[in-house]
Amino acid sequence: MTTLRASVSDTNLASQRVLQKTGFVEIGRADPAEIGGKQGSWYERDLTDDGRRRTPAPPPGPPR
């Protein structure tokens, strides 16, 4: 498994915030039939992205 998906209604702000804080990003609108008849959005999290820097770190500055 490399991707997690979640749907949340537009009125459930607390769940939206939890998803955002845990690395999920909004990817599009959800069909109301998919989330209990309410308007909402799909969120997705890429599990292969470990959050580490992908580019090399800059060299250290001169010694002090």
C-alpha positions, 0 to 999 in steps of 0.5 A: 500500500502506497496511498491512503484516501479519506473522504470528509464532509464540508461541515466536518471542520475538525476532521478536515484539520486532522487530515491536513495535520497528518499529511493528507492533501485535498484531491477533489470533490466527493460524491455525496453518495460516498459520504452519507449524502453530504457535500465533501472532499476526498483527501489523499496521503502518499505513504512513500513520502517520508517527509525528509528533505529530498535535496541535499542540505546546503554546506555548513557555514564557516566556523565561529 
